[in-house]
Amino acid sequence: MSYEAFMAMVNALISRKRLNIKPRFYHDTDKGKYYAHCDGVKIIGTPTSKKVTVKWGSGHTAMAAI
């Protein structure tokens, strides 16, 4: 997925859940990953997959399709 698609999907997820969170986005071109920091939750995506990694708390990790 593209960086713009990643940002749109994260924003759509936040608006669907009616959360009042403004995520901060970052595109690391060296690692080829997209990052969204949302109120203590980090969402990590890549250009080659529609799945994302979600990290929160003290080391919790999950994979999700958005």
C-alpha positions, 0 to 999 in steps of 0.5 A, spaced: 500 500 500 502 507 498 503 511 504 497 516 502 493 509 503 496 508 509 494 514 512 487 514 509 486 507 512 489 509 519 484 516 519 478 512 517 479 507 522 480 512 528 473 516 525 469 509 525 471 508 532 469 515 533 476 517 537 478 524 538 485 522 536 490 526 531 495 521 529 502 523 527 505 520 521 512 518 519 515 515 513 521 512 514 524 511 507 531 507 509 527 502 512 521 502 507 516 503 513 510 507 515 509 509 522 502 512 525 503 514 533 496 514 536 495 516 543 500 510 546 499 506 540 504 505 534 501 502 527 507 500 522 505 498 515 509 497 509 508 498 502 508 490 500 502 488 505 495 490 507 497 488 514 499 492 519 503 491 526 500 494 532 504 495 538 502 498 545 503 498 552 509 494 555 511 490 549 504 488 546 504 486 539 498 484 534 498 484 526 491 486 523 489 487 516 486 494 515 
